[in-house]
Structure formats: structure tokens, C-alpha cells
Amino acid sequence: MTRKIPVACTLGVASLAAQRRRWEQLMSRALTARDETPDGLRLSFRPEAEKELRALVAVETGCCAWATWTVEPAAGVIVLDVRSADEGVTTVRSMFTADQSAGRTSASSPGREHRESRR
């Protein structure tokens, strides 16, 4: 029998807000691409963002066990693959939304979906 992990974040309110700010800052300065995958999302970053990206992913891995977070270097970028199943796929995609009006991708909502998932 496979154990299903609920789509919820274990961070408290202050930690969640701090994590969201860190994602927003990283994505505004280093995100180069956002691609939806069948089981989640792939984000590409400038190579100089690797240390901060890995630090953010370390937090996410601990607080959001319902998703798999993988960081790997690839052809001049650092790639973050976030994978999940069922409702987790939608949640992952909504955590890192594309801001169409600005013509670029932003992390306007990391954590917001986490909070809503707790209800």
C-alpha cells in the first residue's frame, strides 16, 4: 500500500513569508525559463544562483515532502525540477506562476498555495 502525503506546508507564518520573499528575489534576478512538465515544473536559473537555489530547495524538501525537488547543472544553467502527483502538480505550478502582463516569469506565489492547502 502506498502512503499518500498531504499537499501541505509545515512552515509557520513567518518562515513561510521569509521563504516566499527569498524565492521572489531569486527569481527576479536569476530565472531564465519556466516550463511545465507532465508531473510538475522545470525552472532554469543563471549559474550564479546555484547556492541560493540549493538553500531554498533544502527548506522546501523539509517542509513540502509531497513534492520532489531536484537541482542539477545543465548547459549553462542550473535547473530545478519539481515533481509531484495528483493535486500536487497543480500546486507546484501555481507556486511559481507566469506573470504575463510583465512579459516574464515571477515567483509571486511560492508559499501562498502552501497556506491555502492547509485548510
Residue frames relative to the residue before (quaternion, step in Angstrom):
aa qw qx qy qz dx dy dz
M 1.0000 0.0000 0.0000 0.0000 0.00 0.00 0.00
T 0.3162 -0.7510 0.5539 0.1712 3.57 -0.87 0.97
R 0.3435 -0.7356 0.5526 0.1884 3.55 -0.89 0.97
K 0.2599 -0.7710 0.5651 0.1364 3.59 -0.74 1.05
I 0.2681 -0.7620 0.5729 0.1386 3.56 -0.81 1.07
P 0.4445 -0.7004 0.4804 0.2848 3.63 -0.74 0.96
V 0.4359 -0.6633 0.5417 0.2768 3.56 -1.14 0.72
A 0.3888 0.6782 -0.5184 0.3466 3.54 -0.06 1.37
C 0.3605 -0.7186 0.5571 0.2080 3.54 -1.20 0.59
T 0.3363 -0.7661 0.5161 0.1833 3.57 -1.00 0.80
L 0.4685 0.6750 -0.4525 0.3466 3.62 1.23 0.06
G 0.4704 -0.6415 0.5259 0.3012 3.54 -1.19 0.60
V 0.7425 -0.4326 0.2792 0.4286 3.56 -1.30 0.25
A 0.7024 0.4613 -0.2819 0.4630 3.63 0.77 -0.97
S 0.6638 0.4965 -0.3039 0.4695 3.59 0.94 -0.85
L 0.6264 0.5382 -0.3235 0.4619 3.56 1.04 -0.79
A 0.6628 0.4958 -0.3013 0.4733 3.60 0.93 -0.87
A 0.6511 0.5070 -0.3149 0.4688 3.60 0.97 -0.81
Q 0.6437 0.5122 -0.3165 0.4724 3.58 0.97 -0.84
R 0.6377 0.5235 -0.3249 0.4624 3.61 0.94 -0.83
R 0.6553 0.5088 -0.3139 0.4617 3.60 0.91 -0.86
R 0.6426 0.5199 -0.3226 0.4612 3.58 0.96 -0.84
W 0.6451 0.5046 -0.3210 0.4757 3.61 0.95 -0.83
E 0.6503 0.5239 -0.3216 0.4464 3.59 0.89 -0.93
Q 0.6684 0.5000 -0.2999 0.4619 3.58 0.90 -0.90
L 0.6662 0.4987 -0.3066 0.4621 3.58 0.88 -0.91
M 0.7037 0.4722 -0.2824 0.4496 3.56 0.81 -0.94
S 0.6468 0.5246 -0.3383 0.4382 3.59 0.99 -0.68
R 0.7662 0.3662 -0.2095 0.4848 3.60 1.06 -0.61
A 0.8369 0.2638 -0.0958 0.4699 3.62 1.05 -0.57
L 0.5109 0.6500 -0.4367 0.3546 3.63 1.18 -0.17
T 0.1325 -0.8060 0.5733 0.0648 3.59 -0.91 0.91
A 0.8142 -0.0118 0.0162 0.5802 3.63 1.12 -0.46
R 0.1058 -0.7496 0.6506 0.0605 3.54 -1.27 0.60
D 0.0584 0.8030 -0.5872 0.0831 3.57 -0.66 1.12
E 0.3519 -0.7077 0.5686 0.2282 3.56 -0.92 0.89
T 0.1785 -0.7564 0.6232 0.0874 3.54 -1.09 0.82
P 0.6914 -0.4816 0.3147 0.4370 3.63 -1.16 0.31
D 0.7993 0.2574 -0.1297 0.5274 3.59 1.05 -0.70
G 0.8376 -0.0180 -0.0114 0.5459 3.58 1.14 0.45
L 0.6177 -0.5354 0.4539 0.3547 3.51 -0.89 -1.06
R 0.1327 -0.7539 0.6372 0.0898 3.56 -1.17 0.66
L 0.0663 -0.7817 0.6201 -0.0040 3.54 -0.82 1.12
S 0.1681 -0.7792 0.5974 0.0873 3.56 -0.97 0.89
F 0.1264 -0.8026 0.5830 0.0073 3.53 -1.01 0.96
R 0.5922 -0.5252 0.4615 0.4006 3.55 -1.28 0.36
P 0.6252 -0.5910 0.3584 0.3624 3.62 -1.02 0.76
E 0.6396 0.5512 -0.3382 0.4156 3.61 1.00 -0.72
A 0.6231 0.5580 -0.3348 0.4340 3.62 1.25 -0.22
E 0.4068 0.7712 -0.4422 0.2103 3.59 1.24 -0.20
K 0.6684 0.5108 -0.3232 0.4335 3.61 0.80 -0.92
E 0.6898 0.4609 -0.2793 0.4834 3.61 0.84 -0.95
L 0.6241 0.5381 -0.3408 0.4525 3.59 0.99 -0.78
R 0.6715 0.4899 -0.3007 0.4676 3.58 0.88 -0.90
A 0.6300 0.5245 -0.3354 0.4643 3.60 1.05 -0.69
L 0.6523 0.5030 -0.3093 0.4752 3.59 0.96 -0.83
V 0.6652 0.5040 -0.2983 0.4630 3.57 0.93 -0.90
A 0.5933 0.5599 -0.3693 0.4451 3.61 1.05 -0.63
V 0.6514 0.4907 -0.3102 0.4886 3.58 1.00 -0.79
E 0.6693 0.5142 -0.3011 0.4438 3.59 0.85 -0.99
T 0.6272 0.5444 -0.3358 0.4444 3.58 0.97 -0.81
G 0.6950 0.4760 -0.2679 0.4677 3.55 1.04 -0.76
C 0.7775 0.3721 -0.1911 0.4696 3.58 0.92 -0.84
C 0.7713 0.2637 -0.1420 0.5616 3.58 1.20 -0.41
A 0.0409 -0.8578 0.5119 -0.0205 3.54 0.55 1.23
W 0.5505 0.6256 -0.3830 0.3988 3.59 1.25 -0.21
A 0.7245 0.3277 -0.2208 0.5647 3.61 1.29 -0.13
T 0.3367 -0.6976 0.5927 0.2205 3.54 -1.30 0.44
W 0.1420 -0.8050 0.5758 0.0132 3.56 -0.71 1.17
T 0.0324 0.8165 -0.5713 0.0765 3.60 -0.54 1.18
V 0.1059 -0.7795 0.6164 0.0358 3.58 -0.87 1.01
E 0.1220 0.7907 -0.5891 0.1133 3.57 -0.80 1.05
P 0.4534 -0.6519 0.5246 0.3070 3.58 -1.09 0.66
A 0.0779 0.7780 -0.6199 0.0665 3.57 -1.15 0.72
A 0.8667 -0.1887 0.1282 0.4437 3.57 -1.04 0.87
G 0.8164 -0.3079 0.1415 0.4676 3.57 0.49 1.19
V 0.7247 0.3237 -0.2395 0.5592 3.61 1.25 0.20
I 0.3590 -0.6519 0.6042 0.2848 3.52 -1.37 0.07
V 0.1799 -0.8177 0.5439 0.0567 3.56 -0.68 1.11
L 0.1529 -0.7455 0.6439 0.0787 3.52 -1.03 0.94
D 0.0795 -0.7574 0.6473 0.0311 3.54 -0.80 1.08
V 0.0642 -0.7642 0.6416 0.0167 3.54 -0.87 1.02
R 0.0286 -0.8172 0.5739 -0.0450 3.55 -0.62 1.18
S 0.0715 0.7725 -0.6290 0.0499 3.51 -1.18 0.66
A 0.3759 -0.6904 0.5577 0.2667 3.56 -1.29 -0.31
D 0.8434 0.1952 -0.1374 0.4812 3.51 -1.33 0.37
E 0.8461 -0.0800 0.0743 0.5218 3.62 -0.83 -0.97
G 0.5425 0.6294 -0.3923 0.3945 3.59 1.21 -0.39
V 0.6034 0.5608 -0.3599 0.4380 3.61 1.06 -0.69
T 0.6687 0.4888 -0.2918 0.4782 3.58 0.89 -0.93
T 0.6479 0.5233 -0.3165 0.4541 3.57 0.97 -0.84
V 0.6381 0.5231 -0.3253 0.4619 3.60 0.92 -0.89
R 0.6828 0.4921 -0.2926 0.4540 3.58 0.83 -0.97
S 0.6975 0.4639 -0.2853 0.4657 3.60 0.98 -0.75
M 0.5552 0.6050 -0.3944 0.4125 3.60 1.19 -0.39
F 0.7742 0.1943 -0.0798 0.5971 3.56 1.08 -0.76
T 0.0054 -0.8616 0.5055 -0.0444 3.56 0.25 1.31
A 0.4581 -0.6477 0.5345 0.2914 3.52 -1.26 0.52
D 0.2475 -0.7546 0.5928 0.1336 3.56 -0.81 1.02
Q 0.2406 -0.8265 0.4959 0.1147 3.56 0.04 1.31
S 0.6509 0.5402 -0.3384 0.4124 3.61 0.93 -0.77
A 0.7017 0.4330 -0.2680 0.4984 3.59 1.08 -0.63
G 0.4304 -0.7232 0.4451 0.3058 3.58 1.26 -0.20
R 0.7189 0.3441 -0.2485 0.5505 3.59 1.21 0.42
T 0.5171 -0.6276 0.4808 0.3279 3.53 -1.26 0.20
S 0.0269 -0.8027 0.5957 0.0061 3.54 -1.02 0.76
A 0.4100 -0.6708 0.5529 0.2761 3.53 -1.27 0.33
S 0.0690 0.8450 -0.5269 0.0596 3.53 0.63 1.08
S 0.8285 0.2727 -0.1272 0.4723 3.57 1.10 -0.37
P 0.3020 0.7198 -0.5896 0.2076 3.67 0.90 0.38
G 0.7674 0.3224 -0.2503 0.4944 3.53 -0.85 0.92
R 0.6096 0.5584 -0.3766 0.4180 3.59 0.94 -0.72
E 0.6801 0.4602 -0.2883 0.4925 3.56 0.87 -0.90
H 0.5642 0.5743 -0.3918 0.4453 3.57 1.08 -0.59
R 0.6801 0.4946 -0.2894 0.4573 3.56 0.79 -1.04
E 0.6817 0.4841 -0.2990 0.4599 3.60 0.83 -0.92
S 0.6204 0.5699 -0.3411 0.4171 3.59 1.10 -0.63
R 0.6101 0.5980 -0.3453 0.3886 3.59 1.14 -0.53
R 0.5483 0.6579 -0.3957 0.3317 3.60 1.11 -0.50
